[in-house]
Amino acid sequence: MPRVVARGWTGYVESCSISAPPDFERVKGDALRLLEILCRQPSVSAEDRELEETAILVEKMLAESGFETRQLRASEGPPAVYGVQSGRNDFTLLLYNHYDVQPAEDVELWDSSPFEPTIRDGKLFARGTSDNKGELAVRLAVIRALREKRGELPIGVRWIVEGEEEVLSPHFDEIVRSNAEALRADACLWEGGPARLSNGRHQITLGFKGSLALRLDVRSLKRDVHSAVAAVAPSAAWRLVNALSTLRDEGGRVRIPGFYDAMVEPTEAERRAIADESEEVWRDIRESLGLERFIDDLTGVALRERSAFGPTCNIAGIKAGYSGPGMKTVLPADASAWLDLRLVPDQHPDQVLALLRAHLENEGFDDVDVTVLGSAEPAGTPVDHPFVRRVSGIAEELTGRPASITVRTGSTLPIIASIQRHLGIPGLAPPDNPFYFGQGTHAPNEHIRLEDLEPAIRFTFALFDGLGAGDLLGKRDLR
């Protein structure tokens, strides 16, 4: 796992002066207008759909917001959009966002067209509203308002907006490695989280789990046949189910030998942060999922520790034989399963893949083909890093309540390891996204609540002002 060392930030946790957002309603309207334009672009990376066109649109928006822009390309894949803009203070912040979205299927489950933004019941519905075009629009609108009112930004900004996050960013590492000097900054804001919790605290996320996405395939026959033959012929579906059953026990513990060996224990600082993390987050998640309780009746600190430090082996999908209306008596010739394993420090995807292959072979399932669909390393920023304290202080000054620090979320953000490996800078996911836990991210009827634009905009203003306050010069070596 890439490590970020705090050098040159020692003692820098001064208070900051936060000014009120200028022309707030106008900024909110600008963010909504930009978001609607972005969401009309069906930029589906899994389908390689309108990515080039969306990159051109994003570059135009950045240029209109005062950035010097260009496209950054890897040997393959769509372009990332790069922008740079100086500020009053020498401190430079790298922003990360992505312009691609998930497929809109099942389209028939949408109440309105997924790529025609529609407002109803105080919500904006469209694919990409919450992930990640809403945050992109908020950041753009705030930067435009700061420039319009003050003539310049309080800090320097470098921005990279890529087009493959939803397919695990396969070319992002190459782009960052090839453009390290252009991207180098003092700190980074990754894709952010909810701009407010129901208890009024801000949530700041410091790390994400790694991921290993796989497809397991079994072929037992040359073609599907009548199920009467099942008395004497092998079943691909049962073969796959039996192989899957060896990977995890009923309690959720992964049965692959050596799977847990590389894991590291949480630090005392991480344990303290987990103990102080807001309960509201988990209540919101549970209610949005329609659950009475979490597995194993987990609550409190035990729940939060399992989420942050518990690796997983999840079956994301299974396909075999017939799944239409009525009944079809068929013996499937082949069967497939899609898995994602979420990894924690210091589990490496390549090592876990080798362990899984060896396990299947030792269990007698060497006929199961394993295809890697994507991978990402776990990565994050230490709880006690001065940049974390700085942003937490800004959040507390804005709300009057301490920020809720999430040490590691259960999802994956593949870009963090690349940024930390090649740039060596700290980062975090700030509360600047018009996000809440019931908004259907990656699902039909994805949306944001319009009321969540306000706290996202207010925090973004406060963060830019707070990072621009005081003397940051001479405190820039974070590697």
N, C-alpha and C positions, 0 to 999 in steps of 0.2 A: 504493500500500500504506500503510495507516495506520502512523504512526510513534509510538513511545512514548519520551518523553524522560525521563531520570532526573534530577529535581531534588529536592533535599532528602534523598536517600539516600546522598550521598557519604560514604564512610568507614564506612558502617554495615554491617559484616560481622562483628560480634562473635560469639564462640562462644556456645552456648546450653546450657542444662541440660536433658537429656532424661530424663524419668522413665519407669519401667516401666509398661506398660499395667495398669490395675486389673482384677482378675477376668477375666483374658484369655479363658479357656475360655467364660465366660458371654457375653462380647462376641462371640466367634466364633459361638456358638449363636444369639445374637440376630440377627446379620447373616444367617445362613443362614435363619432363620425369616422375616425381612423379605423376603429375596430370593425365597423360595418364594411368598409372598403376591403380590409384585409380578409374578412370572412367570406367575401364573395369569390375569392380565389380558391378553387378546390385543389389545394396543394398537398395531395396525398402521396407521401413518399413511398409507401408500400406498393403503389400502383405506378410510380414514376410519372405522376400526373401534374402538369402545369407548375413544375418546380422552377424552371428557367423563367417563366413569366412572373412568378411570384417574387423571385429574387430581384428582377428588374423593378417591380413595384416597391419592394422594401428599400432598395437602394435609392429610388427617387424620393421616398419619404424621409430617409436620413439626410439626403442632400438638401431637401427643403427645410430641414431642421438645423442647418448650419454645419453639417459634417462634410469633411473631405472623404470621398467614398471610392471604393473599388471592389471588384469581386475577387475572392480568393478561391482557387481551385486545386483539387487534388488530381491525381492521375485519372481517376474516374469519379463519377457521381456529380450531383448538382453543385452549383457554386455556393459558397458562404458569402455574405455581404459584410464588408468591413467599413467602419467609419471612425474618424478621429476628429476631435475638437478640443482646443485648448481652453483653459479656464483661468480665473483670477488667481487661484492657488496652484502651486506646482504639484500638488497631490493628484495622482491620476488613477481613475477607477476603470476597470474593465467590466463591461456589461456583456452578459451572454443571454441570448434568446434563440428560439428556432421558429421558422416560418412554416414548417411542414405540419401536417395533421394526420390523425388516424383515418382509415376508411370510414365511410358513413353507414355501412351496412349494420343492421338491416334497415334499408331505407323506408320500408313500409311501416316501420315502428315509429318513424318521426311524425310529429303532428304538423310540421311545416317543412319546406324544402331545406335540407341541411346546409346548402350553400346560398341560401337567400335569407339573410338575417331578418328575424321577425321578433317584434316586441309584443309581449302579452303578459298580463298579470305582473307587471313590474320586472320582467326578466327579458333578456335578449337571448334568443335561441339561434344557434348555428354551430356547425362543426368548427372547433378551434377557438370558441369564445373564451373558454377557461384554459385551454392547453394549446398554444401558449400565446395566442394573439392578443388576448385581453391585457396581459402584462406588457407586451410590446407596445400596445397603443397607449397605455398609461405612461410609460417611460417617455415615449415620444411627445405626448401632450405636455408633460411637465417640463421637458427640456425646451420645447418651443415657448412656453410661457415664461420661463426664466430668462431666455434670450430676449424676448420681446420687452420685458419690464426692465431688465438690468443691463442689457447689451452684451452680456457674456455669462458663462456658467461659473459657479463658485469653484468648481474643480475641473480638471481635465478629464475627458471621457474618451475611451476607446471601446468600440462596440463590435461584436461579432454575432451575426445572426445566421445560423446554419439551416440546412434543409433536409437533414436525415436523422433527427433526434428520435423520431418515432420508429426507426428501424435500427436503433442502437448505434447511431453515428459512426458507421464503418470507416469513413474517410476523414473524420474530424482530427484524429491524431496526426495524420500526415499534413493537414492544413496548418495546425498549430506549430508543428515542428518546422515547417518550411517558412513560417512567418512569425517566428518567435519574437524578433526585435520589434516588429510593428505592433504586436499584441502585448508587449511587456508593460506592466502597470504595477501599482503599489498593492492593489487588492482587487478582488473580483466579486461581483454579484452574479450568482447563478440564477437559473430559473427559480422564481420565488414561490412563497406559499400564501396562505390566507392573510388578507390585510387586517383582519380583526377576528378575535374570538368572542364568544358570547359573554365572557366575563370581563371584557375590556382590555385584556392583556394582548400584547403582540407576540407572535410565535416566530422564532428564528431557528432555522434548521442548519446544522453544521456538517452533516454527512449523509451519505446514501449507501445502501448496500450494493455489492456487485451483483452480477447476473450471468448465468450461463443458460442460454436458450437452445433447446435441442428438439429434434424430431426423431422418434423411434419408429422404425418400419419393420414389419414382418410380412413375408410372403410365403404361403404354404402350398398354394395350388397355382396352376397356370391360368385358371379362370374361376369365377364364381360358379357354384353348382347347386343343385337341389339339396335341401338340408337332409333329405333321407340318406345321403351319402355320409353324413356326419358319424354314422356308426362305424365307418371304416377309414375315413379320411381325416387328416388333421385340420384343425381350425386355427386360422391366423388370429382371429379375435381372442380366443382363449389363450393362445400362446403369448400374445401381447399382454393380456391382463395378468397372467401368471408372472411374466417378467416384471411388470410394474409393481406387483405385490412384494417383490423382494427389495424394493428401493426404500420403503418407509413402513414403519409399524403403525398400528391403529392409533397410537398416541401422538403421531406426527414426527417421531424421532427417525432421522435418516439412518438406514441400515448399511450404507456403503462403508466398508472398513477404511479407517483413516480419514473419514470425512471431517471429523471435528479436531483432528490433531493440530492443525495450524492456527486455530482460533486463539486470540489473545483475550485476556481478562480485561474488563473495563477498568479504567483508572479511577482513583478516588474522586478526582474532579468530575469525571463523567457520572459516577454514581450520585454525587451531590446534585448535579444538574437534572438527572432523571428523577430524583426524589422531589425536586422543586417544580417539575414540569406540570403544566396545567392539566387538571382532570377534565376540563371542559372539552378538550380536543377529543378525548376518547368517548365521552358521552355523545358528542356530535356524530362521531363515526358510527358508534353502535346504533344510534337512532336512525341515521341515514341508511343503514343496512337492514333495518327491521329486525335486529337481534335483541333478544331478552338478556343474553349473556354471551361473553366470549368463550372460546374453548377452554376447557379445564377450569371454568369459572374464574378466569384470571381477572384481577382488579388491581388498582393502585400501582405501586412500584413494581410488583411482579409482572403485571401486564406491560408496563412501559419497558422494563428490562428485556422481556421476551421479544417485543417488537424491535428494539434497537440491536440486540445481540444474539437473536435467534435466527440461524440460517434455515432455509426452507427447501422443500422439494415439492413443487406444485404441478399437478396435471392441468394444463390450460385447455386441453381439448383432446377428444378421441374420435376417430373416424374408422368405421368398419361396416360393411354390408349395407343394409337397408334401414332408412330412418324416415320414410314417408308415411302417409296415412294408411290405416289398416294394417295388414300383415303380409309379409313376403317371406316365404319359407326358403331361405337361401343360406348356404355355407360360404362365408366370405373367403376369397382367395388371399386378400391382404388386409392389413390393419395398420393404423398409424396413431401415434400419440404425440402431442406437443407438450414439452415440459419446460418450466423455468425454475431454476434453482437460484435463490437469493443468497448471496455470500456476504460474510462479515470479515473484518480484518482478523488474520492475515491469510484468508483463503484466496487462492489464485484460480481463476477459471481453468487454465490449462492443467493445473495439478488435479483439480476436481474432476475434469473430464477424463484424465488418465485413470483415476480411481474408479470412476463409474464404468469405464470400459472393462477394466480388470474384474470388477465385481460381476458384471453380466457374464463374462467368460467363465469365471469360477463357479457361478451358479448354473452353468450349462446352457446359457442363452447366447452363445456366440453367433447364432443365426440372426440376432436382432441387429439391424443396421442402425448406427447412430450418426446423425448429421447435425453439425453445429450450425445454428442459425444466427448466432450472435453472442457476444460476451462483453463484459465490462468488469473492471476491478472495483472493489469497494474503496471509497476515498472520502476524506473530510478534513476539517480544520479542528485543532484542539480546542477544548472548551475554554481553556485559560489563555488563549491567544489574545494579545492586546486589541487586535482589530475586532474580535468578537465583543470584548468589553466596550469598545468605542460605539459600535452599532447598538448594543444593548442599552448603553447610556442614553443614546438618542431616542430610542423607543420609549424608555422610561420617562424621559423628560416630556415627551409628546403626550403620553397617556396618564402619567402620574402613578403607573403601576409597573413593577418589574417585568421584564420580558420573560416569556416562557421559552426555555432553551430545549430544543429537540436535538439530542446528540446524534441520532441517526434515524432516518425514516426507512420504512420497509421497501420503498421503491428504489429505482436505479436511475442515476443521471450519469451516463457514460462519459461525458465530457470532463468531469472533474479531475480524473486521474491524468488526462492529457494536459490540462492546464497546469496542474501542480508538477507534473513531471518535466515539462518543457519551460515553464515560466517561473516555477518555484514561489508562487504567491498564495496568500491565504484567501479564502472565499467563504461565502455562506449564502443560503437562500433566504432573502429578506421578506418581510411581510408587505410586499407591494403588488400582490396579485389579487384582482377581484374574484376571489375563489372562496367557495364554501363546500362542505363535504357532501351536499346533496345535489350537486350540479350536473351529474351524469358525464363526467369526463370519460372519454373513450366509448361512451354508450350513446344510444339514440336520445334525441332531445337534449344534447349538451347545451348548457346555458350559463349565464352569470346573472346575478341579481343586480339591477342598476344601482341599488343603494350601496353596494360594495365598491363601486367606483370611488366614492368619496374617501373612505379610509385609505385606499390604495394610493390615491393622489396625495393626500395629506402626509402619509409616511414618506413618500418619494421626495416631496419638497423638503421635509424635515431632514432626511438623510443627506441630500445634496448640500443643504445649508450647514448641517452639523459637521460633515466631513470637510467643508471649506472653511470652518471657523478655526482660529488659532494658527499657530506656527507648525506646519507639517514638514517644513524643509529640514533636511538632515535626518529624517526618520523614515527613509524609503527603502532601506536594504532589508527585505523580508525573507530572503532566500536562506 
